[in-house]
Amino acid sequence: MKFLRSFFFLVCLFASSAALAGQGYSLVDPPQPTTSGKKIEVLEFFYYGCPHCYHLQKYLDPWLKKLPKDVEFRYVPTIFNDQWEKLARTYYALDVMGLEPKIHSAVYDAVQAQNIDLGNEATLLEWAAKRGIDRSKLAQAYASFSTQIDINKSKQMTRSYGIMGTPSLVVDGKYLTSPELTQSLPGTITELDKLIAMARASRH
């Protein structure tokens, strides 16, 4: 996908200016409330058009298969502008139909590897139909009030968490890490485990 390549590439490289020197994470200021109850909440702020998010997903997938029972993981499409909103709507439309996260990687492959603009509704519906997804139901989900509510919430969360670039991972509303902060994709997963341990210890 060729639109706004230079813009999202730069955004993908940015991390929070609040990062603590020599550490692979920064503090979310102020800390944000979680919705995971007694479980430790992990959020990934991502964008399907971001190559760094795409590459990190290859490390996240095996990590998610071993997710501790006291951890709850959730994707949050990041929205910096109207262009980014298009792929966020794609995510939420598929989510409304219960197709996320099992089709998550397929969307990434389509956008990143096959250069398919799934931010375009007509293109999305055609792509989905070829995968056996009901075109009319997806169109309804795409235009639904529920999807719009989710999009508005993503915009608010992008601001509230002080997200400066993608991918960014937030643990328990307190700690933020990213490949930019850790200087490594696998290192980001290692840092994520450390932050989960920190969050777990702070609860006891």
N, C-alpha and C positions, 0 to 999 in steps of 0.2 A: 504494500500500500504506500503510495507516494505522497499523500497529502501531509503537509506540515512536518516533513521528515526532520528538518533542522530544528524546529521548535521542540518536538518531544524528545529528540536526542539530547538536547541541552538540559531539559527538565529531568530526564532520566539520570543525568550525571550529578544533579544537585542534591545535597543533603542539608539537613537542618544546621543553621549557623550556630545553634546552641550546643552542638556536639562537644562533649568533654574531651580535652586533649588527651591523646593516647588511649582512648577507650573506643570500643566498637559500638557504643550506643549513646544516645542523648536522652534527657529527661523530657517527658511531655509536660509542658507548663501552660496552664494548670493541668493536673491529672484529670482524665476524663472518666465518667461513670461507665461501668460495664453492664452488659445485659446477660451475662452467662451464669448468674447466680453464684453457687459455691465453686464453680469451675473457674480455672484461670483462662481468661479470654486472650486469644491471639488473633489479631486482624492483619490481613495483608492489603494494603492500599496499592492497587495495581492499575495498569492500563494495557489493554490488548495490543495497542499500537507501540508499546515500549519494548525494544529488543532485550533490555536487561531483565524485564519481568519475564519474558519468554524463556530466557536462559535459566533464570532462577527456578522456574517451574519444574525443570528437570531434576532439581535437587529437592524441591518441596514435595513432589509426588511420592517418593519413597519414604520421606519423613512423615508425611500424613498417614501412611499405612501403619505406622508405629506410634501414632499419637497417644500419649498417656491418657488414662481414663479421667484424670482431673483437669484436662485441657480441652477447651472448645475453640475450634478454628473457624474463621469466617473471612470470606473475600469481600473487599469493599472497592468497587470501581471508583477510581479517582477522577474528579471532574474539575479541571482548571478553566475550561472555556466551553463554548457551544460545540466545538469540534469533538472534544473528548466526551461530551454528553452522548453522542451518537452510539459509541461502542458501549457506554454504560447502559444505555437503553437495551442494546442487544443482550447484554448480560442479564439484566433483570427480566426481560421478556422470556428468556430461556429458563430463568429461575422460577418464574411464576408457573411454568409448565412442569416443574419438577425435574428439569433436564440438567441442572447444574448440581454438583460439580462434575458429573460423569462425562459431560461434553466439553468441559473447560479446556482441556488440552487440544481438542479438535478445533475449537475456535482460534486458539493461539496459532496452530499450524496453518489454518486457512489464511489468517491475517499476515503472519510473519513469513511463512515458508512459501505460500502459494500466492501471496499478494492479492488476496480477495478482499474487497472493501465490504466487510460485514457491518459497517456502520451505516450502510445504505439499506433501507428497508427492503426494496425490491430484490436486491442482491442477496440479502439475508434469507428472504423467503424462498428464493430459488435454491440456494445452497441447502437450506434445511429440508426442503421437499425431497431433494436427492438423497438425503439421509433417512428418509422415511418419517419425517416429522410432519404433523398435520399443518399445512400451510395456513388454513383459515383460523385455527386455534392460536397459532403463533402470531398472526396478524392482530387478533383480538388482544392477546397479551401485550404485544408491542405498543398498542394504543391505549391500554387500560389505565384506569385511575390509580390502581395499585402500583403499577410500574412508575408512574409519575411521582407518587409519594416516595418511593424508594430512591428515585433520582434526586429529589429535593433533599432527602436525608443524606445522601452521599455528598452533595455539595456542602451541606452544613458540617458534616464530619471532616471533610477535607480541610475546612477552615478551622474547626475547633481543635483538631489534633495538630495543627501547624504543619501539615504535610507540604514539603517543598519539592519533592520529586518522587519518582517511582522506580523500583518498588520500595516501599517502606513497610516495616512490620512493627506493630505495636503490641506489647505484652501487658495485659492487665490495666490498660489505660495509663500506664506510667512510663514505660521504657520503649524507646524507638530505636530500631536498628535497620541497617540497609547495606547493600554491597558497597556503597560509597564509603560508609563508615568503617566497615570491616576490611575493605580493599580486597574482597574475595567472595565469590558466590558460595562455595562450600563453607567458608568462614562465617558467612551470615547464618547458616543453619547451626553451626557450633555456638555462635553468639546467642541465637534464639534459645537454644537449650539452657544456656547460662542464665538468661533473663527469666526464663520460666522457673528455674531453680530459685532465683532471687525472689520472685513473686511468691512462690510456694513457701519459702522460709519466712517471708514478711507476714504471712497469714497465721503463723504459729506463735 
